[in-house]
């Protein structure tokens, strides 16, 4: 009986950008749903560092390093995941790369396009055959913006392009049972200081991760091609009593 329990096949989820706190928070949520996790970032060691003790009994987590800005690396990563863990049924394209400064050798706009648009598209395309074969595949893109409400012009361009990409993938893959949605989340940790600010960032990450958890569930059948907002807690929290007049 124990051997049978150990050989139960669990769904496999690819999560990119796991070197970031947000990516790690998403992994922890999917662990709770019983997924085997392929954690991906530019360096596999970044995933190991950010996840810490996230590994749980009966759930496998494997870290993969790949530069997802390039098609051959995205395709090779998906192939390695399928061979080592089984074909993925879920892809979560969290912000990639997971650590700042690693694309500084590229012009800023080129690095933005590669990390925030090209990488999600390439991973989705590389995995679409497996997602379609699963019969209930899921793609969730996560676009991370600042929490001030004042978006930079490149944020707006990336947002609208990602919206078009989400709608296109949803239309193409919908007949094959693949649901595609995007979360726009405001997580503005680098510009904030102090323990309370970090706590607020943790709340923002957890809220976003919970939305991802919902979007990979069976409850979203028929809901595809959508952009879902996840506002920053500091802009949505109830004011303290003494601030009300």
LINMO-V223976 format. One record per run of one state. SS is the DSSP state (hx for helix, st for strand, lp for the rest). FROM is the first residue (numbers start at 1). TO is the last residue. If there is no record, write none. Layout:
SS & FROM & TO
SS & FROM & TO
This chain:
lp & 1 & 1
hx & 2 & 6
lp & 7 & 11
st & 12 & 16
lp & 17 & 20
hx & 21 & 32
lp & 33 & 35
st & 36 & 41
lp & 42 & 43
hx & 44 & 51
lp & 52 & 60
st & 61 & 65
lp & 66 & 70
hx & 71 & 85
lp & 86 & 89
st & 90 & 93
lp & 94 & 107
hx & 108 & 134
lp & 135 & 137
st & 138 & 145
lp & 146 & 152
hx & 153 & 174
lp & 175 & 178
st & 179 & 186
lp & 187 & 194
hx & 195 & 215
lp & 216 & 217
hx & 218 & 220
lp & 221 & 225
st & 226 & 230
lp & 231 & 232
hx & 233 & 236
lp & 237 & 240
hx & 241 & 243
lp & 244 & 245
